[in-house]
Amino acid sequence: MPEKSINMNLSGQIYLLINVRFRGIMKPGSKDKKIEILISGIELSELQRHTSSMAEAFGLDRRIDNYQGKRPIGFYRWDLDCLIDVIDIVLDDPRDYPDRNSEEYKALKRLHVRLKDEYQRNFD
């Protein structure tokens, strides 16, 4: 299991750092399961708004920034770990979402629930 830590820089951005020990290039193993999830509309735009919080996420931030929501995107267990943790932190921060009734907050909350459900269904 990766070791996780959360750091906050001076500008208030939260970075989730995942320290993984590996030799050479990190690649999924033959038994690693990839989950396909379609994210679009306001869920996608809100997720893309917070990709800067995914530092050290092995390209996950870049993949989400480039994702257009037309086809399902594939996530491995460690990707879902990162996404769930980052969204959890962002949803709890009143600076990001002062109005808990806003459409943006509700959309990200729905995505958070969907990702957690997929994680539990496939990995717990």
C-alpha positions as CSV (number, residue, x, y, z in Angstrom):
1,M,0.0,0.0,0.0
2,P,1.4,3.4,-0.9
3,E,2.4,5.7,1.9
4,K,0.3,9.0,1.8
5,S,1.0,12.4,3.2
6,I,-0.7,15.7,2.7
7,N,1.3,19.0,2.4
8,M,-0.1,22.5,2.1
9,N,2.0,25.2,0.4
10,L,2.0,28.9,1.2
11,S,-0.7,29.8,-1.3
12,G,-3.1,27.3,0.3
13,Q,-3.0,24.6,-2.4
14,I,-3.2,21.1,-1.0
15,Y,-0.9,18.5,-2.5
16,L,-1.4,14.8,-1.9
17,L,1.9,13.1,-2.1
18,I,2.0,9.4,-2.7
19,N,5.4,7.8,-2.1
20,V,5.8,4.5,-3.9
21,R,8.9,2.4,-3.8
22,F,9.6,0.8,-7.2
23,R,12.5,-0.2,-9.4
24,G,12.6,1.4,-12.8
25,I,9.4,2.6,-14.4
26,M,6.1,2.0,-12.6
27,K,3.8,-0.1,-14.7
28,P,0.6,-1.8,-13.9
29,G,1.0,-5.5,-13.2
30,S,-0.8,-8.3,-15.1
31,K,-3.3,-8.6,-12.2
32,D,-3.9,-4.9,-11.7
33,K,-7.5,-4.1,-12.6
34,K,-8.5,-1.1,-14.6
35,I,-11.9,0.5,-14.0
36,E,-13.5,2.4,-16.9
37,I,-15.6,5.4,-15.7
38,L,-17.3,8.1,-17.8
39,I,-17.0,11.6,-16.3
40,S,-18.5,14.5,-18.2
41,G,-20.2,17.8,-17.9
42,I,-20.0,19.8,-14.7
43,E,-18.4,16.7,-12.9
44,L,-15.5,16.8,-15.3
45,S,-15.1,20.6,-15.2
46,E,-15.0,20.6,-11.4
47,L,-12.5,17.6,-11.3
48,Q,-10.3,19.4,-13.8
49,R,-10.4,22.5,-11.7
50,H,-8.6,20.6,-8.9
51,T,-5.9,18.7,-10.9
52,S,-3.2,21.0,-9.5
53,S,-3.9,19.3,-6.1
54,M,-2.7,16.0,-7.6
55,A,1.0,16.6,-7.4
56,E,3.2,13.4,-7.7
57,A,0.3,11.4,-9.1
58,F,2.3,9.8,-11.9
59,G,0.6,11.7,-14.7
60,L,-3.0,11.4,-13.4
61,D,-3.3,15.2,-13.4
62,R,-2.3,15.4,-17.0
63,R,-4.6,12.6,-18.1
64,I,-7.6,14.3,-16.4
65,D,-6.7,17.7,-17.9
66,N,-6.6,16.2,-21.4
67,Y,-9.7,14.1,-20.9
68,Q,-12.8,15.4,-22.8
69,G,-15.5,13.2,-21.3
70,K,-16.5,11.5,-24.6
71,R,-15.4,8.0,-23.7
72,P,-14.8,6.3,-20.4
73,I,-11.4,6.9,-18.8
74,G,-9.5,4.1,-17.2
75,F,-8.3,4.2,-13.6
76,Y,-6.3,1.8,-11.6
77,R,-6.6,1.4,-7.8
78,W,-3.9,3.9,-7.1
79,D,-5.6,6.5,-9.4
80,L,-8.9,6.1,-7.5
81,D,-7.1,6.4,-4.2
82,C,-5.6,9.7,-5.3
83,L,-8.9,11.0,-6.8
84,I,-11.0,10.1,-3.8
85,D,-8.5,11.6,-1.3
86,V,-8.1,14.9,-3.3
87,I,-11.9,15.3,-3.8
88,D,-12.5,14.5,-0.1
89,I,-10.0,17.3,0.9
90,V,-11.4,19.8,-1.6
91,L,-15.1,19.2,-0.6
92,D,-14.2,19.8,3.1
93,D,-12.4,23.1,2.3
94,P,-14.8,26.1,2.7
95,R,-12.4,28.2,0.6
96,D,-13.1,26.0,-2.4
97,Y,-16.8,25.6,-1.9
98,P,-18.3,28.2,0.5
99,D,-21.8,27.4,-0.7
100,R,-22.5,23.7,-0.1
101,N,-25.7,24.1,-2.2
102,S,-24.0,25.2,-5.4
103,E,-24.3,23.1,-8.5
104,E,-20.5,22.8,-8.6
105,Y,-20.3,21.4,-5.1
106,K,-23.1,18.9,-5.7
107,A,-21.6,17.7,-8.9
108,L,-18.2,17.0,-7.3
109,K,-19.9,15.4,-4.4
110,R,-21.8,13.1,-6.8
111,L,-18.6,12.2,-8.5
112,H,-17.0,11.5,-5.2
113,V,-19.8,9.1,-4.3
114,R,-19.5,7.4,-7.7
115,L,-15.8,6.9,-7.4
116,K,-16.1,5.5,-3.8
117,D,-18.8,3.1,-4.9
118,E,-16.6,1.9,-7.9
119,Y,-13.7,1.5,-5.5
120,Q,-15.7,-0.5,-3.0
121,R,-17.3,-2.7,-5.7
122,N,-14.0,-3.5,-7.3
123,F,-11.3,-3.4,-4.6
124,D,-12.8,-4.0,-1.2
